[in-house]
Amino acid sequence: MRFADQPPMAYVEGLFTGLCIEAPDQYEAARDRYDMARSAALSLDHSMHFILKYEERWANAGRSDERGLAEVQSL
């Protein structure tokens, strides 16, 4: 996060903890990792397509399909 009157900071949350990062080198590292995660994420349209296709395959199978997830991911 960036504020006009404060140095940048990042908030990192875990399962049982949360941490505000204010040290410049740690902030830069957290920002870089966040940028990497965002660049690897699917777009909103691709995410919706993935969810709907998996839901369709799962509903048609009537049971959990172990191969279904890998097959849908390749779409």
N, C-alpha and C positions, 0 to 999 in steps of 0.2 A: 504494500500500500504506500501511496505517496500522498503527503499533505503539504500544503503551501508553506506552513510555518514550522514543520518538523522534519527531521531526517526520515528516510524511508524505513519501513519495518515490514516484517512478514509474520503471519500467524500460521503455525504448523500444529495440526491436531492429530493425535493418535487415538487409540481405542479408549484409553483411560486418562489421557493428559492433553494439555494444550500448552503451547509455548510461543511467546512473542520474541521474535528475533530482531534485534536492533543493531548488532555489530555489523559494520559495513561488509566485511568479507563473508560472514555467514548469510547476510541478506542476499548478496550477489549469488552465492551458491544455491540458496533456496529458490531464488528467482529463476536461475538457469535450469534447475530441475523441474520447476513448474512449467517453464516454457517447453522443455523436452516432453513432458507428459501431455501437454496440450497438443503438441505437434503430432503425437502418436495417436491421439484420440480420433474416433470417427466423427464425421460431420453430423449435424442434427438429422439430415435426410438419410444418411447411411445408417445411423443408429436406429432410426425408426424402421427402416427396411429390415435391418437385422432382427430387431425385436419381433416385428410382425411375421417374418418368415419362420423364425424359431417357434413362435406361438402356434402358427399354422401347422408346422411339422409335428409339434408335441400334441396338439389337439387331434390331429389325424391319426397319430400312432396310438392314442389312448393310454399311453404310458411314457415313462421317461425313456428317451432314445439316446443312448450313450454316444452314438456316432453322429447324432443330429447336430450338435453344437459345432463340431469340426466341419461338417458339410455346409452349414449355413455360413460359417465364418469365411468360407472360400467363395461365397457369392459376391 
